[in-house]
Amino acid sequence: MSRVRVDHIIYAVDDLEAAGRQFYEEFGLASIEGGRHPAWGTANRIVPFGTAYLELITVVDRDVAAFSDFGRPVMDAIAAGRHLVGWVVATDDLEAISRRLGLDVSRGARTRPDGTRLSWQLAGLARALKTGALPVFIEWGGSADLHPGKVEADHRLVPTGIAWIEVAGNEQALRFWLGVFDFELRFVNGAPRLSAVAIGTGAHEIVLR
């Protein structure tokens, strides 16, 4: 069975530029412009950690986002003043995971500011982002060097990656959904949701809620 790893966190913001400035001023974490997702009505900025990243995401086309399984949860989170929309785990065998869980696979892409085109396949998007408790599965296309976490950013602190993820909901159901994994996962009581994420640095952990 393919082992999954934390790929990125989906963090909704009203203004990408303002959020990028806030993360640098408050946490010492720099971000770079990502690109637009035309099929979802969204755009992003990337806070890279090497093998993982934080995706600052906003809605740029409400009409498209309203009918998108990705854009709609982002739009709802912004309207409610919430940031943690969901989380994504990477796999090298999305076909096996989709077969095990009975999930449909969809394809996505965006063009970076330098013209490079990123492509990926997703599974479990609608079900996962309904509450944020379950992760979306992703398998990236192309070279590993193109992964958004690999881009250079002038951080004041040195991020070491996602230290842990805290989720509310059914622990047994989440463990079954994930399959084999080796990252730290914490559970709390309450309605299903992604409740907290910690970013490790050389100095301390940055906890986002």
Contacts in CASP RR format, 6 or more apart in sequence:
PFRMAT RR
TARGET T0000
AUTHOR 0000-0000-0000
METHOD contacts of the structure
MODEL  1
MSRVRVDHIIYAVDDLEAAGRQFYEEFGLASIEGGRHPAWGTANRIVPFG
TAYLELITVVDRDVAAFSDFGRPVMDAIAAGRHLVGWVVATDDLEAISRR
LGLDVSRGARTRPDGTRLSWQLAGLARALKTGALPVFIEWGGSADLHPGK
VEADHRLVPTGIAWIEVAGNEQALRFWLGVFDFELRFVNGAPRLSAVAIG
TGAHEIVLR
1 96 0 8 1.000
1 179 0 8 1.000
1 180 0 8 1.000
2 91 0 8 1.000
2 92 0 8 1.000
2 93 0 8 1.000
2 96 0 8 1.000
2 97 0 8 1.000
2 180 0 8 1.000
3 91 0 8 1.000
3 180 0 8 1.000
3 181 0 8 1.000
3 182 0 8 1.000
4 89 0 8 1.000
4 90 0 8 1.000
4 91 0 8 1.000
4 97 0 8 1.000
4 135 0 8 1.000
4 137 0 8 1.000
4 178 0 8 1.000
4 179 0 8 1.000
4 180 0 8 1.000
4 181 0 8 1.000
5 51 0 8 1.000
5 52 0 8 1.000
5 89 0 8 1.000
5 90 0 8 1.000
5 181 0 8 1.000
5 182 0 8 1.000
5 183 0 8 1.000
6 52 0 8 1.000
6 87 0 8 1.000
6 88 0 8 1.000
6 89 0 8 1.000
6 90 0 8 1.000
6 162 0 8 1.000
6 165 0 8 1.000
6 183 0 8 1.000
7 52 0 8 1.000
7 53 0 8 1.000
7 88 0 8 1.000
7 89 0 8 1.000
7 90 0 8 1.000
7 138 0 8 1.000
8 52 0 8 1.000
8 53 0 8 1.000
8 54 0 8 1.000
8 55 0 8 1.000
8 87 0 8 1.000
8 88 0 8 1.000
8 148 0 8 1.000
8 149 0 8 1.000
9 53 0 8 1.000
9 54 0 8 1.000
9 55 0 8 1.000
9 84 0 8 1.000
9 86 0 8 1.000
9 87 0 8 1.000
9 88 0 8 1.000
9 162 0 8 1.000
9 194 0 8 1.000
9 197 0 8 1.000
9 208 0 8 1.000
10 55 0 8 1.000
10 57 0 8 1.000
10 74 0 8 1.000
10 84 0 8 1.000
10 85 0 8 1.000
10 86 0 8 1.000
10 87 0 8 1.000
10 88 0 8 1.000
10 129 0 8 1.000
11 54 0 8 1.000
11 55 0 8 1.000
11 56 0 8 1.000
11 57 0 8 1.000
11 83 0 8 1.000
11 84 0 8 1.000
11 85 0 8 1.000
11 208 0 8 1.000
12 57 0 8 1.000
12 58 0 8 1.000
12 74 0 8 1.000
12 77 0 8 1.000
12 78 0 8 1.000
12 82 0 8 1.000
12 83 0 8 1.000
12 84 0 8 1.000
12 85 0 8 1.000
13 19 0 8 1.000
13 56 0 8 1.000
13 57 0 8 1.000
13 58 0 8 1.000
13 78 0 8 1.000
13 83 0 8 1.000
14 58 0 8 1.000
14 78 0 8 1.000
15 58 0 8 1.000
16 43 0 8 1.000
16 44 0 8 1.000
16 45 0 8 1.000
16 56 0 8 1.000
16 58 0 8 1.000
19 31 0 8 1.000
19 45 0 8 1.000
19 56 0 8 1.000
19 58 0 8 1.000
20 31 0 8 1.000
20 45 0 8 1.000
20 47 0 8 1.000
20 56 0 8 1.000
23 29 0 8 1.000
23 30 0 8 1.000
23 31 0 8 1.000
23 47 0 8 1.000
23 54 0 8 1.000
23 56 0 8 1.000
24 30 0 8 1.000
24 31 0 8 1.000
24 156 0 8 1.000
27 157 0 8 1.000
27 199 0 8 1.000
27 206 0 8 1.000
28 155 0 8 1.000
28 156 0 8 1.000
28 157 0 8 1.000
29 47 0 8 1.000
29 54 0 8 1.000
29 153 0 8 1.000
29 155 0 8 1.000
29 156 0 8 1.000
29 157 0 8 1.000
29 159 0 8 1.000
29 199 0 8 1.000
29 206 0 8 1.000
30 47 0 8 1.000
30 153 0 8 1.000
30 154 0 8 1.000
30 155 0 8 1.000
30 156 0 8 1.000
31 45 0 8 1.000
31 46 0 8 1.000
31 47 0 8 1.000
31 54 0 8 1.000
31 56 0 8 1.000
31 153 0 8 1.000
32 45 0 8 1.000
32 46 0 8 1.000
32 48 0 8 1.000
32 151 0 8 1.000
32 152 0 8 1.000
32 153 0 8 1.000
33 45 0 8 1.000
33 46 0 8 1.000
33 113 0 8 1.000
34 43 0 8 1.000
34 44 0 8 1.000
34 45 0 8 1.000
34 46 0 8 1.000
34 110 0 8 1.000
34 112 0 8 1.000
34 113 0 8 1.000
34 148 0 8 1.000
35 43 0 8 1.000
35 44 0 8 1.000
35 110 0 8 1.000
35 111 0 8 1.000
35 112 0 8 1.000
35 113 0 8 1.000
36 42 0 8 1.000
36 43 0 8 1.000
36 60 0 8 1.000
36 110 0 8 1.000
36 111 0 8 1.000
37 43 0 8 1.000
37 44 0 8 1.000
37 70 0 8 1.000
37 108 0 8 1.000
37 110 0 8 1.000
38 64 0 8 1.000
38 110 0 8 1.000
39 64 0 8 1.000
39 68 0 8 1.000
39 108 0 8 1.000
40 64 0 8 1.000
40 65 0 8 1.000
40 68 0 8 1.000
40 70 0 8 1.000
40 71 0 8 1.000
41 59 0 8 1.000
41 60 0 8 1.000
41 61 0 8 1.000
41 62 0 8 1.000
41 64 0 8 1.000
41 65 0 8 1.000
41 68 0 8 1.000
41 71 0 8 1.000
42 57 0 8 1.000
42 58 0 8 1.000
42 59 0 8 1.000
42 60 0 8 1.000
42 61 0 8 1.000
42 65 0 8 1.000
42 68 0 8 1.000
42 70 0 8 1.000
42 71 0 8 1.000
42 74 0 8 1.000
43 57 0 8 1.000
43 58 0 8 1.000
43 60 0 8 1.000
44 55 0 8 1.000
44 56 0 8 1.000
44 57 0 8 1.000
44 58 0 8 1.000
45 55 0 8 1.000
45 56 0 8 1.000
46 53 0 8 1.000
46 54 0 8 1.000
46 55 0 8 1.000
46 56 0 8 1.000
46 148 0 8 1.000
46 149 0 8 1.000
46 151 0 8 1.000
46 153 0 8 1.000
47 53 0 8 1.000
47 54 0 8 1.000
47 55 0 8 1.000
47 56 0 8 1.000
47 153 0 8 1.000
47 159 0 8 1.000
48 148 0 8 1.000
48 149 0 8 1.000
48 150 0 8 1.000
48 151 0 8 1.000
48 152 0 8 1.000
48 153 0 8 1.000
48 159 0 8 1.000
49 149 0 8 1.000
49 159 0 8 1.000
49 160 0 8 1.000
49 161 0 8 1.000
49 162 0 8 1.000
49 199 0 8 1.000
50 147 0 8 1.000
50 149 0 8 1.000
50 150 0 8 1.000
50 159 0 8 1.000
50 161 0 8 1.000
51 147 0 8 1.000
51 149 0 8 1.000
51 161 0 8 1.000
52 149 0 8 1.000
52 161 0 8 1.000
52 162 0 8 1.000
53 148 0 8 1.000
53 149 0 8 1.000
54 199 0 8 1.000
54 208 0 8 1.000
55 148 0 8 1.000
57 74 0 8 1.000
57 85 0 8 1.000
58 74 0 8 1.000
58 78 0 8 1.000
59 65 0 8 1.000
59 71 0 8 1.000
59 74 0 8 1.000
59 75 0 8 1.000
59 78 0 8 1.000
62 75 0 8 1.000
64 71 0 8 1.000
65 71 0 8 1.000
65 72 0 8 1.000
65 74 0 8 1.000
65 75 0 8 1.000
66 72 0 8 1.000
66 75 0 8 1.000
69 125 0 8 1.000
69 126 0 8 1.000
69 129 0 8 1.000
70 125 0 8 1.000
70 129 0 8 1.000
73 85 0 8 1.000
73 86 0 8 1.000
73 129 0 8 1.000
73 130 0 8 1.000
73 132 0 8 1.000
74 85 0 8 1.000
77 83 0 8 1.000
77 84 0 8 1.000
77 85 0 8 1.000
83 208 0 8 1.000
83 209 0 8 1.000
84 132 0 8 1.000
84 193 0 8 1.000
84 194 0 8 1.000
84 195 0 8 1.000
84 196 0 8 1.000
84 197 0 8 1.000
84 208 0 8 1.000
84 209 0 8 1.000
85 129 0 8 1.000
85 132 0 8 1.000
85 194 0 8 1.000
86 128 0 8 1.000
86 129 0 8 1.000
86 132 0 8 1.000
86 135 0 8 1.000
86 136 0 8 1.000
86 194 0 8 1.000
87 132 0 8 1.000
87 135 0 8 1.000
87 136 0 8 1.000
87 165 0 8 1.000
87 194 0 8 1.000
87 197 0 8 1.000
88 135 0 8 1.000
88 136 0 8 1.000
88 137 0 8 1.000
88 138 0 8 1.000
89 135 0 8 1.000
89 136 0 8 1.000
89 137 0 8 1.000
89 138 0 8 1.000
89 178 0 8 1.000
89 181 0 8 1.000
90 137 0 8 1.000
90 138 0 8 1.000
90 139 0 8 1.000
90 140 0 8 1.000
91 97 0 8 1.000
91 137 0 8 1.000
91 138 0 8 1.000
91 139 0 8 1.000
92 139 0 8 1.000
93 139 0 8 1.000
94 105 0 8 1.000
94 121 0 8 1.000
94 123 0 8 1.000
94 137 0 8 1.000
94 138 0 8 1.000
94 139 0 8 1.000
95 105 0 8 1.000
97 103 0 8 1.000
97 123 0 8 1.000
97 137 0 8 1.000
98 104 0 8 1.000
98 105 0 8 1.000
98 123 0 8 1.000
98 124 0 8 1.000
98 137 0 8 1.000
101 123 0 8 1.000
101 124 0 8 1.000
101 177 0 8 1.000
103 123 0 8 1.000
103 124 0 8 1.000
103 127 0 8 1.000
103 137 0 8 1.000
104 123 0 8 1.000
104 124 0 8 1.000
105 121 0 8 1.000
105 122 0 8 1.000
105 123 0 8 1.000
106 121 0 8 1.000
106 122 0 8 1.000
106 123 0 8 1.000
106 125 0 8 1.000
107 119 0 8 1.000
107 120 0 8 1.000
107 121 0 8 1.000
107 122 0 8 1.000
108 119 0 8 1.000
108 120 0 8 1.000
108 121 0 8 1.000
108 122 0 8 1.000
109 117 0 8 1.000
109 118 0 8 1.000
109 119 0 8 1.000
109 120 0 8 1.000
110 117 0 8 1.000
110 118 0 8 1.000
111 117 0 8 1.000
111 118 0 8 1.000
112 118 0 8 1.000
116 146 0 8 1.000
118 140 0 8 1.000
118 141 0 8 1.000
118 146 0 8 1.000
118 148 0 8 1.000
119 140 0 8 1.000
119 141 0 8 1.000
119 142 0 8 1.000
120 138 0 8 1.000
120 139 0 8 1.000
120 140 0 8 1.000
120 141 0 8 1.000
121 138 0 8 1.000
121 139 0 8 1.000
121 141 0 8 1.000
122 136 0 8 1.000
122 137 0 8 1.000
122 138 0 8 1.000
123 136 0 8 1.000
123 137 0 8 1.000
124 134 0 8 1.000
124 136 0 8 1.000
124 137 0 8 1.000
125 136 0 8 1.000
127 134 0 8 1.000
128 134 0 8 1.000
128 135 0 8 1.000
128 136 0 8 1.000
129 136 0 8 1.000
131 191 0 8 1.000
131 192 0 8 1.000
131 193 0 8 1.000
132 192 0 8 1.000
132 193 0 8 1.000
132 194 0 8 1.000
133 167 0 8 1.000
133 168 0 8 1.000
133 169 0 8 1.000
133 170 0 8 1.000
133 174 0 8 1.000
133 192 0 8 1.000
133 193 0 8 1.000
133 194 0 8 1.000
134 173 0 8 1.000
134 174 0 8 1.000
134 177 0 8 1.000
134 192 0 8 1.000
135 177 0 8 1.000
135 178 0 8 1.000
140 146 0 8 1.000
140 147 0 8 1.000
144 150 0 8 1.000
157 201 0 8 1.000
157 202 0 8 1.000
157 203 0 8 1.000
158 201 0 8 1.000
158 202 0 8 1.000
159 199 0 8 1.000
159 200 0 8 1.000
159 201 0 8 1.000
160 200 0 8 1.000
160 201 0 8 1.000
160 202 0 8 1.000
161 199 0 8 1.000
161 200 0 8 1.000
162 183 0 8 1.000
162 197 0 8 1.000
162 198 0 8 1.000
162 199 0 8 1.000
162 200 0 8 1.000
163 184 0 8 1.000
163 198 0 8 1.000
163 199 0 8 1.000
163 200 0 8 1.000
163 205 0 8 1.000
164 183 0 8 1.000
164 184 0 8 1.000
164 185 0 8 1.000
164 186 0 8 1.000
164 197 0 8 1.000
164 198 0 8 1.000
165 183 0 8 1.000
165 184 0 8 1.000
165 185 0 8 1.000
165 186 0 8 1.000
165 194 0 8 1.000
165 196 0 8 1.000
165 197 0 8 1.000
165 198 0 8 1.000
166 185 0 8 1.000
166 186 0 8 1.000
166 187 0 8 1.000
166 188 0 8 1.000
166 194 0 8 1.000
166 195 0 8 1.000
166 196 0 8 1.000
166 197 0 8 1.000
166 198 0 8 1.000
167 174 0 8 1.000
167 185 0 8 1.000
167 186 0 8 1.000
167 187 0 8 1.000
167 188 0 8 1.000
167 192 0 8 1.000
167 193 0 8 1.000
167 194 0 8 1.000
167 195 0 8 1.000
168 187 0 8 1.000
168 188 0 8 1.000
168 189 0 8 1.000
168 190 0 8 1.000
168 191 0 8 1.000
168 192 0 8 1.000
168 193 0 8 1.000
168 195 0 8 1.000
169 187 0 8 1.000
169 189 0 8 1.000
169 190 0 8 1.000
169 191 0 8 1.000
169 192 0 8 1.000
169 193 0 8 1.000
170 192 0 8 1.000
171 187 0 8 1.000
174 185 0 8 1.000
174 187 0 8 1.000
178 185 0 8 1.000
186 196 0 8 1.000
188 195 0 8 1.000
195 209 0 8 1.000
196 207 0 8 1.000
196 208 0 8 1.000
196 209 0 8 1.000
197 207 0 8 1.000
197 208 0 8 1.000
198 205 0 8 1.000
198 206 0 8 1.000
198 207 0 8 1.000
198 208 0 8 1.000
199 205 0 8 1.000
199 206 0 8 1.000
199 207 0 8 1.000
199 208 0 8 1.000
200 206 0 8 1.000
END
